[in-house]
Amino acid sequence: MTAESYIFIGGASRGVGREIANYLTGENQKVKAMLRSDQSRADLEGMGIKVVMGDGLNVASVEQAMLGEPIHAVISTIGGLPKDGERADYLGNKNLIDAAVKAGVKKFILVSSIGSGNSVVALPPQALETLKPVLIEKEKAEQYLIESGLIYTIIRPGGLKSEPATGNGVLTEDPRVAGTIHRADVAQLVCRCLESDAANNKVLSALDRNMMYGQAEFEEFSLT
């Protein structure tokens, strides 16, 4: 990564995206964040982050947000509450992926969710029924990224909690495991994947090794 290139975050205003922004600035990385509203702009700028305004659902504004400084990698945690009935889980990420391809970005990390794709087997039927509309969108985003030609890492966290990092976050290629993990631990794993060639073109579940459901044996994925 060159000194003048940036890591671009979509979804940095809250949740895992905010934790990733915290972690990267703590590591003195150059970060550019796209925000849809001004609400957390001052906070992020106070951390030394270059903030650009843009809406993930608007192709032109996403492309505009990525212009300017060279971008080494994109991290997207876009998703969540529908805006005008339209979720950003697929469309917002599709727009980011397309813009990243246009901008010549090297690597794209997508934060998805356990229950998406082949990890559907990890969730009980009741949870699947509740989350189905979201998981369908997330799976479409994952597939779009895989087919984009970008170097990708897809990280599917388990149930998310907001407490401080435990340091017990682990990654696995085993799609059958489920559990919970703190958002700050997801952020650390995401940021470690940025610099890891081992994580290139992988789909990984993220859990806290001490907060597993039904303690199944599984193989940890090594980033080294």
Residue pairs with C-beta under 8 A, 6 or more apart in sequence:
1 72
1 73
1 195
2 70
2 72
4 30
4 69
4 70
5 30
5 69
5 70
5 71
5 72
6 30
6 31
6 32
6 50
6 69
6 70
6 71
6 72
7 24
7 29
7 30
7 31
7 32
7 71
7 72
7 73
7 74
7 75
7 194
8 31
8 32
8 33
8 34
8 65
8 66
8 71
8 73
8 74
8 75
8 100
8 105
9 17
9 20
9 21
9 24
9 31
9 32
9 33
9 34
9 74
9 75
9 76
9 77
10 17
10 33
10 34
10 56
10 74
10 75
10 76
10 77
10 78
10 92
10 93
10 96
11 17
11 76
11 77
11 78
11 79
11 80
11 111
12 18
12 20
12 21
12 31
12 33
12 34
12 35
12 40
12 44
12 49
12 77
13 33
13 35
13 36
13 37
13 39
13 40
13 44
14 40
15 77
15 80
15 160
15 183
16 77
16 111
16 157
16 160
16 183
16 186
16 187
16 190
17 33
17 75
17 77
17 78
17 111
18 40
19 183
19 184
19 186
19 187
20 75
20 77
20 187
20 190
20 191
21 31
21 33
21 44
21 47
21 49
22 47
22 184
22 187
23 184
23 187
23 188
23 191
24 31
24 191
25 31
25 47
25 48
25 49
27 191
30 50
30 69
31 48
31 49
31 50
32 49
32 50
32 51
32 52
32 65
32 69
32 71
33 44
33 49
33 50
33 51
33 52
34 52
34 53
34 54
34 56
34 62
34 65
35 41
35 44
35 51
35 52
35 53
35 54
36 53
36 54
36 55
36 56
38 53
41 51
44 51
45 51
50 69
52 64
52 65
53 61
53 65
54 61
54 62
54 64
54 65
55 61
55 62
56 62
56 78
56 88
56 91
56 92
56 93
56 95
56 96
57 83
57 86
57 88
57 91
57 92
57 95
58 95
59 95
59 98
59 99
62 95
62 96
62 98
62 99
63 99
63 102
65 99
66 74
66 99
66 100
66 102
66 103
66 105
67 103
70 104
71 100
71 103
71 105
72 105
72 106
72 107
73 105
73 106
73 107
73 108
73 109
73 194
74 96
74 100
74 105
74 107
74 108
74 109
75 108
75 109
75 111
75 190
75 194
76 92
76 93
76 96
76 108
76 109
76 110
76 111
77 111
78 88
78 89
78 92
78 93
78 96
79 87
79 88
79 89
79 92
79 93
79 134
79 137
79 138
80 87
80 88
80 89
87 133
87 134
87 137
89 134
89 137
89 138
89 141
90 137
90 138
90 140
90 141
90 144
93 110
93 141
93 144
93 145
94 140
94 141
94 144
96 108
97 108
97 141
97 144
97 145
97 148
97 150
98 148
100 108
100 148
100 150
101 148
101 149
101 150
105 150
106 150
106 151
107 150
107 151
107 152
107 153
107 194
107 200
108 145
108 148
108 150
108 151
108 152
108 153
109 152
109 153
109 154
109 155
109 190
109 193
109 194
110 141
110 142
110 145
110 152
110 153
110 154
110 155
111 155
111 157
111 186
111 190
112 138
112 139
112 141
112 142
112 154
112 155
112 156
113 131
113 134
113 135
113 138
113 156
113 157
114 122
114 123
114 156
114 157
114 158
114 177
114 178
114 205
114 207
115 122
115 123
115 127
115 128
115 131
115 135
115 156
116 135
116 138
116 139
116 142
116 156
117 139
117 142
117 143
117 156
117 175
117 203
118 175
118 203
119 156
119 175
119 176
119 205
120 128
120 135
121 175
121 176
122 175
122 176
122 177
122 178
122 205
123 131
123 178
128 135
142 154
142 203
145 152
145 154
146 152
146 154
146 201
151 200
151 201
152 200
152 201
153 193
153 199
153 200
153 201
153 202
153 204
154 202
154 203
154 204
155 171
155 186
155 189
155 190
155 193
155 204
155 205
155 206
156 203
156 204
156 205
156 206
157 181
157 186
157 205
157 206
157 207
158 178
158 179
158 180
158 181
158 205
158 206
158 207
158 208
158 211
159 179
159 180
159 181
160 180
160 181
160 182
160 183
160 186
161 180
161 181
161 182
161 183
162 182
162 183
163 182
163 184
164 182
164 184
165 182
165 184
165 185
165 187
165 188
166 182
166 185
166 208
166 210
167 185
167 188
168 185
168 208
168 209
168 210
168 211
169 181
169 182
169 185
169 186
169 188
169 189
169 206
169 207
169 208
169 209
170 189
170 206
170 207
170 208
170 209
170 220
170 221
171 189
171 193
171 199
171 204
171 205
171 206
171 220
171 221
171 223
172 204
172 205
172 207
172 218
172 219
172 220
172 221
173 202
173 203
173 204
173 205
173 219
173 221
174 205
174 216
174 218
174 219
175 205
176 216
176 218
177 205
177 207
177 212
177 216
177 218
178 207
178 212
178 213
178 214
179 207
179 208
179 211
179 212
179 213
180 207
180 208
180 211
181 206
181 207
181 208
181 211
182 208
185 206
185 208
186 206
189 206
192 199
192 223
193 199
193 204
193 223
196 223
196 224
198 221
198 222
198 223
198 224
199 221
199 223
202 221
204 221
209 220
